[in-house]
């Protein structure tokens, strides 16, 4: 059964619920012109620094989509949303007293973006395009823990590339949920390796909080070349999946 639903214009986020939004970034130029005015001055400047038009277009689409999705939970227009950065640089909404405590995280790769949203609980999400060419064997040896490397050694060669991207999304989602991003090295913690479901296992030093929950995101069939995962601080009661429509 496909869990993905068309997103409503107004959304109710229940306590202890996660919402995952999916958006296809390959949109028309008229839609880009509608998204661009929604961006802040900083977002516009960041987009203009992207020399490649394709990358600039995807940035504008991803951030315009994010603003419209987040505005569906709040009594503000998408262009009026303001953001600030936490200590380690993770973006967060600048909320007013009485606003719903909306926590979110955005990730985009190639032609799709994923947005994870939760109330009052930190959350991280990552999506990766699995057909990208890279030295995944070298990355495994350099950035994966010994336990993860041992699990990879048991996989057949055809399974290793797909497993690599699964593990990478799990690591990125965790690095983002902590708010540390690149300040937390992927070698400092261990996650599960497919065919095992997504699971945070432990920090190598065993001194940090290890109460984390993560789950692979099963994308629609047309996006089989992508892998996704979200991570949060507690196991949610439910998860709802939305496809953001485009005009």
C-alpha positions as a Markdown table, in Angstrom:
| # | Residue | x | y | z |
|---|---|---|---|---|
| 1 | Unk | 0.0 | 0.0 | 0.0 |
| 2 | Unk | 1.4 | 3.4 | -1.0 |
| 3 | Unk | 1.4 | 5.7 | 2.0 |
| 4 | Unk | 2.0 | 8.9 | 0.0 |
| 5 | Unk | -0.9 | 11.3 | 0.0 |
| 6 | Unk | -1.4 | 14.7 | -1.7 |
| 7 | Unk | -0.6 | 17.4 | 0.8 |
| 8 | Unk | -3.5 | 19.5 | 2.0 |
| 9 | Unk | -3.3 | 23.3 | 1.9 |
| 10 | Unk | -3.6 | 23.4 | 5.7 |
| 11 | Unk | -2.1 | 20.8 | 7.9 |
| 12 | Unk | -2.5 | 19.6 | 11.5 |
| 13 | Unk | 0.6 | 18.1 | 13.1 |
| 14 | Unk | -0.4 | 15.9 | 16.0 |
| 15 | Unk | 1.7 | 15.5 | 19.1 |
| 16 | Unk | 4.3 | 12.8 | 18.7 |
| 17 | Unk | 3.7 | 12.6 | 14.9 |
| 18 | Unk | 6.2 | 13.0 | 12.0 |
| 19 | Unk | 5.3 | 14.4 | 8.6 |
| 20 | Unk | 7.5 | 13.6 | 5.6 |
| 21 | Unk | 7.1 | 15.8 | 2.5 |
| 22 | Unk | 8.3 | 14.9 | -1.0 |
| 23 | Unk | 8.7 | 17.5 | -3.8 |
| 24 | Unk | 10.0 | 17.0 | -7.3 |
| 25 | Unk | 12.4 | 19.9 | -8.1 |
| 26 | Unk | 12.3 | 19.7 | -11.8 |
| 27 | Unk | 9.6 | 22.4 | -12.1 |
| 28 | Unk | 8.8 | 25.0 | -14.8 |
| 29 | Unk | 10.3 | 28.4 | -15.1 |
| 30 | Unk | 7.0 | 30.1 | -14.3 |
| 31 | Unk | 6.8 | 28.2 | -11.0 |
| 32 | Unk | 10.4 | 29.3 | -10.2 |
| 33 | Unk | 9.3 | 32.9 | -10.7 |
| 34 | Unk | 6.5 | 32.3 | -8.1 |
| 35 | Unk | 8.9 | 30.7 | -5.6 |
| 36 | Unk | 11.7 | 33.2 | -5.9 |
| 37 | Unk | 9.8 | 36.2 | -4.2 |
| 38 | Unk | 9.1 | 33.9 | -1.2 |
| 39 | Unk | 12.8 | 33.6 | -0.4 |
| 40 | Unk | 14.6 | 35.8 | 2.2 |
| 41 | Unk | 17.4 | 38.2 | 1.1 |
| 42 | Unk | 19.9 | 35.6 | 2.3 |
| 43 | Unk | 18.3 | 32.8 | 0.4 |
| 44 | Unk | 18.2 | 34.9 | -2.8 |
| 45 | Unk | 21.9 | 35.8 | -2.4 |
| 46 | Unk | 22.8 | 32.1 | -1.9 |
| 47 | Unk | 20.9 | 31.2 | -5.0 |
| 48 | Unk | 22.7 | 33.8 | -7.0 |
| 49 | Unk | 26.1 | 32.5 | -5.9 |
| 50 | Unk | 25.3 | 29.2 | -7.7 |
| 51 | Unk | 26.8 | 29.5 | -11.1 |
| 52 | Unk | 25.2 | 26.4 | -12.6 |
| 53 | Unk | 21.6 | 27.4 | -13.5 |
| 54 | Unk | 20.4 | 23.8 | -12.8 |
| 55 | Unk | 21.7 | 24.0 | -9.2 |
| 56 | Unk | 20.3 | 27.5 | -8.8 |
| 57 | Unk | 16.9 | 26.4 | -10.0 |
| 58 | Unk | 16.9 | 23.4 | -7.6 |
| 59 | Unk | 17.9 | 25.6 | -4.7 |
| 60 | Unk | 15.0 | 28.0 | -5.3 |
| 61 | Unk | 12.5 | 25.2 | -5.8 |
| 62 | Unk | 13.6 | 23.4 | -2.6 |
| 63 | Unk | 13.5 | 26.5 | -0.4 |
| 64 | Unk | 10.2 | 27.8 | -2.0 |
| 65 | Unk | 8.6 | 24.4 | -1.4 |
| 66 | Unk | 10.0 | 24.3 | 2.2 |
| 67 | Unk | 8.5 | 27.7 | 3.0 |
| 68 | Unk | 5.1 | 26.8 | 1.6 |
| 69 | Unk | 5.0 | 23.4 | 3.4 |
| 70 | Unk | 6.0 | 25.0 | 6.7 |
| 71 | Unk | 3.5 | 27.8 | 6.3 |
| 72 | Unk | 0.7 | 25.2 | 6.2 |
| 73 | Unk | 1.3 | 24.6 | 9.9 |
| 74 | Unk | 1.5 | 28.3 | 11.0 |
| 75 | Unk | -0.7 | 31.4 | 10.7 |
| 76 | Unk | 1.9 | 33.1 | 8.3 |
| 77 | Unk | 2.4 | 33.4 | 4.6 |
| 78 | Unk | 5.3 | 31.5 | 3.2 |
| 79 | Unk | 7.3 | 34.6 | 2.4 |
| 80 | Unk | 6.9 | 35.9 | 5.9 |
| 81 | Unk | 8.6 | 33.0 | 7.7 |
| 82 | Unk | 11.8 | 33.9 | 9.3 |
| 83 | Unk | 14.7 | 31.5 | 10.2 |
| 84 | Unk | 17.6 | 31.5 | 12.6 |
| 85 | Unk | 20.5 | 29.2 | 13.1 |
| 86 | Unk | 21.2 | 27.1 | 16.1 |
| 87 | Unk | 24.7 | 27.1 | 17.7 |
| 88 | Unk | 26.1 | 24.5 | 15.2 |
| 89 | Unk | 24.3 | 26.1 | 12.3 |
| 90 | Unk | 21.2 | 24.0 | 11.9 |
| 91 | Unk | 18.3 | 26.2 | 10.5 |
| 92 | Unk | 15.2 | 26.6 | 12.6 |
| 93 | Unk | 12.1 | 28.7 | 12.5 |
| 94 | Unk | 12.1 | 32.0 | 14.4 |
| 95 | Unk | 8.8 | 31.6 | 16.2 |
| 96 | Unk | 6.7 | 34.0 | 18.2 |
| 97 | Unk | 5.2 | 33.4 | 21.6 |
| 98 | Unk | 2.1 | 31.1 | 21.2 |
| 99 | Unk | 3.3 | 29.6 | 17.9 |
| 100 | Unk | 3.3 | 25.9 | 17.5 |
| 101 | Unk | 6.9 | 24.6 | 18.1 |
| 102 | Unk | 7.6 | 23.3 | 14.6 |
| 103 | Unk | 10.9 | 21.5 | 14.1 |
| 104 | Unk | 12.0 | 20.7 | 10.6 |
| 105 | Unk | 14.8 | 19.6 | 8.4 |
| 106 | Unk | 15.3 | 19.8 | 4.6 |
| 107 | Unk | 17.4 | 17.7 | 2.2 |
| 108 | Unk | 17.6 | 17.6 | -1.5 |
| 109 | Unk | 19.5 | 15.6 | -4.1 |
| 110 | Unk | 19.4 | 15.7 | -7.8 |
| 111 | Unk | 15.6 | 16.2 | -8.7 |
| 112 | Unk | 13.9 | 15.6 | -5.4 |
| 113 | Unk | 13.6 | 17.2 | -1.9 |
| 114 | Unk | 12.5 | 15.7 | 1.4 |
| 115 | Unk | 11.2 | 17.8 | 4.3 |
| 116 | Unk | 10.7 | 16.2 | 7.7 |
| 117 | Unk | 8.5 | 18.0 | 10.3 |
| 118 | Unk | 7.8 | 17.3 | 13.9 |
| 119 | Unk | 6.3 | 19.2 | 16.8 |
| 120 | Unk | 8.7 | 20.0 | 19.7 |
| 121 | Unk | 11.1 | 17.2 | 18.8 |
| 122 | Unk | 14.3 | 17.6 | 16.9 |
| 123 | Unk | 14.4 | 15.9 | 13.5 |
| 124 | Unk | 16.9 | 15.3 | 10.7 |
| 125 | Unk | 16.4 | 13.9 | 7.2 |
| 126 | Unk | 18.6 | 13.0 | 4.2 |
| 127 | Unk | 18.0 | 11.9 | 0.6 |
| 128 | Unk | 20.6 | 10.7 | -1.8 |
| 129 | Unk | 20.7 | 9.9 | -5.5 |
| 130 | Unk | 22.1 | 6.4 | -5.7 |
| 131 | Unk | 23.2 | 6.5 | -9.3 |
| 132 | Unk | 25.8 | 9.2 | -8.6 |
| 133 | Unk | 29.3 | 7.9 | -9.4 |
| 134 | Unk | 31.8 | 7.9 | -6.6 |
| 135 | Unk | 34.4 | 5.7 | -4.9 |
| 136 | Unk | 32.0 | 4.2 | -2.4 |
| 137 | Unk | 34.5 | 1.5 | -1.4 |
| 138 | Unk | 37.0 | 4.2 | -0.5 |
| 139 | Unk | 34.4 | 6.2 | 1.4 |
| 140 | Unk | 33.4 | 3.1 | 3.4 |
| 141 | Unk | 37.0 | 2.5 | 4.4 |
| 142 | Unk | 37.6 | 6.2 | 5.4 |
| 143 | Unk | 34.3 | 7.2 | 7.0 |
| 144 | Unk | 32.6 | 4.1 | 8.3 |
| 145 | Unk | 33.2 | 2.5 | 11.6 |
| 146 | Unk | 34.8 | -0.9 | 12.0 |
| 147 | Unk | 31.5 | -2.5 | 12.8 |
| 148 | Unk | 29.9 | -1.0 | 9.7 |
| 149 | Unk | 32.9 | -2.1 | 7.5 |
| 150 | Unk | 32.6 | -5.7 | 8.9 |
| 151 | Unk | 28.9 | -5.7 | 7.9 |
| 152 | Unk | 29.7 | -4.5 | 4.4 |
| 153 | Unk | 32.3 | -7.3 | 4.0 |
| 154 | Unk | 29.4 | -9.8 | 4.3 |
| 155 | Unk | 27.4 | -8.3 | 1.4 |
| 156 | Unk | 27.7 | -9.4 | -2.2 |
| 157 | Unk | 29.3 | -6.9 | -4.5 |
| 158 | Unk | 26.1 | -5.9 | -6.3 |
| 159 | Unk | 24.4 | -5.2 | -3.0 |
| 160 | Unk | 27.2 | -3.0 | -1.6 |
| 161 | Unk | 26.4 | 0.2 | -3.7 |
| 162 | Unk | 22.8 | 0.4 | -2.7 |
| 163 | Unk | 23.6 | -0.5 | 0.9 |
| 164 | Unk | 26.2 | 2.3 | 0.9 |
| 165 | Unk | 23.6 | 4.9 | 0.0 |
| 166 | Unk | 21.2 | 3.5 | 2.6 |
| 167 | Unk | 23.9 | 3.8 | 5.3 |
| 168 | Unk | 25.0 | 7.2 | 4.2 |
| 169 | Unk | 21.4 | 8.6 | 4.5 |
| 170 | Unk | 21.2 | 7.1 | 8.0 |
| 171 | Unk | 24.5 | 8.7 | 9.0 |
| 172 | Unk | 23.6 | 12.1 | 7.4 |
| 173 | Unk | 20.1 | 12.1 | 9.0 |
| 174 | Unk | 21.7 | 11.4 | 12.4 |
| 175 | Unk | 24.4 | 14.1 | 12.0 |
| 176 | Unk | 21.6 | 16.6 | 11.2 |
| 177 | Unk | 19.2 | 15.6 | 14.0 |
| 178 | Unk | 21.9 | 16.2 | 16.6 |
| 179 | Unk | 22.3 | 19.8 | 15.1 |
| 180 | Unk | 26.0 | 19.2 | 14.7 |
| 181 | Unk | 26.0 | 18.4 | 11.0 |
| 182 | Unk | 29.6 | 18.2 | 9.8 |
| 183 | Unk | 30.9 | 18.9 | 13.3 |
| 184 | Unk | 30.0 | 15.3 | 14.1 |
| 185 | Unk | 32.2 | 12.9 | 12.1 |
| 186 | Unk | 30.5 | 9.8 | 10.6 |
| 187 | Unk | 33.3 | 7.8 | 12.1 |
| 188 | Unk | 32.1 | 8.7 | 15.6 |
| 189 | Unk | 29.0 | 6.6 | 15.6 |
| 190 | Unk | 27.6 | 3.4 | 14.2 |
| 191 | Unk | 24.3 | 2.7 | 12.4 |
| 192 | Unk | 22.9 | -0.5 | 11.0 |
| 193 | Unk | 23.8 | -1.8 | 7.6 |
| 194 | Unk | 21.2 | -3.3 | 5.2 |
| 195 | Unk | 19.5 | -5.7 | 5.0 |
| 196 | Unk | 19.0 | -4.6 | 8.7 |
| 197 | Unk | 16.4 | -1.8 | 9.0 |
| 198 | Unk | 17.6 | 1.7 | 9.9 |
| 199 | Unk | 18.8 | 1.8 | 13.5 |
| 200 | Unk | 21.2 | 4.0 | 15.5 |
| 201 | Unk | 23.5 | 1.6 | 17.3 |
| 202 | Unk | 26.0 | 3.6 | 19.4 |
| 203 | Unk | 28.6 | 6.3 | 19.7 |
| 204 | Unk | 32.1 | 5.0 | 19.6 |
| 205 | Unk | 33.1 | 6.8 | 22.8 |
| 206 | Unk | 29.8 | 5.6 | 24.4 |
| 207 | Unk | 29.6 | 8.9 | 26.4 |
| 208 | Unk | 26.9 | 10.8 | 24.4 |
| 209 | Unk | 23.2 | 10.4 | 24.6 |
| 210 | Unk | 22.3 | 7.3 | 22.6 |
| 211 | Unk | 18.5 | 7.6 | 22.7 |
| 212 | Unk | 17.8 | 8.1 | 19.0 |
| 213 | Unk | 15.3 | 6.7 | 16.5 |
| 214 | Unk | 15.6 | 6.4 | 12.8 |
| 215 | Unk | 13.7 | 5.0 | 9.9 |
| 216 | Unk | 14.3 | 4.5 | 6.2 |
| 217 | Unk | 11.8 | 6.3 | 3.9 |
| 218 | Unk | 10.1 | 4.2 | 1.3 |
| 219 | Unk | 9.8 | 6.5 | -1.7 |
| 220 | Unk | 7.3 | 6.1 | -4.5 |
| 221 | Unk | 8.3 | 3.6 | -7.2 |
| 222 | Unk | 9.2 | 6.3 | -9.7 |
| 223 | Unk | 12.0 | 7.4 | -7.3 |
| 224 | Unk | 13.7 | 4.0 | -7.0 |
| 225 | Unk | 17.1 | 5.6 | -7.7 |
| 226 | Unk | 16.9 | 7.6 | -4.4 |
| 227 | Unk | 17.3 | 6.6 | -0.8 |
| 228 | Unk | 15.9 | 8.5 | 2.2 |
| 229 | Unk | 16.0 | 8.3 | 6.0 |
| 230 | Unk | 14.9 | 10.4 | 8.9 |
| 231 | Unk | 16.1 | 10.5 | 12.5 |
| 232 | Unk | 14.5 | 11.9 | 15.6 |
| 233 | Unk | 15.0 | 11.8 | 19.4 |
| 234 | Unk | 12.1 | 9.5 | 20.2 |
| 235 | Unk | 10.0 | 7.0 | 18.4 |
| 236 | Unk | 6.9 | 8.8 | 17.0 |
| 237 | Unk | 3.4 | 7.3 | 17.4 |
| 238 | Unk | 2.7 | 7.8 | 13.7 |
| 239 | Unk | 4.3 | 9.0 | 10.4 |
| 240 | Unk | 2.4 | 10.6 | 7.5 |
| 241 | Unk | 3.8 | 11.0 | 4.0 |
| 242 | Unk | 2.8 | 13.9 | 1.7 |
| 243 | Unk | 3.6 | 14.6 | -2.0 |
| 244 | Unk | 3.6 | 18.3 | -2.5 |
| 245 | Unk | 1.7 | 19.2 | -5.7 |
| 246 | Unk | 2.9 | 21.6 | -8.3 |
| 247 | Unk | 1.0 | 23.8 | -10.7 |
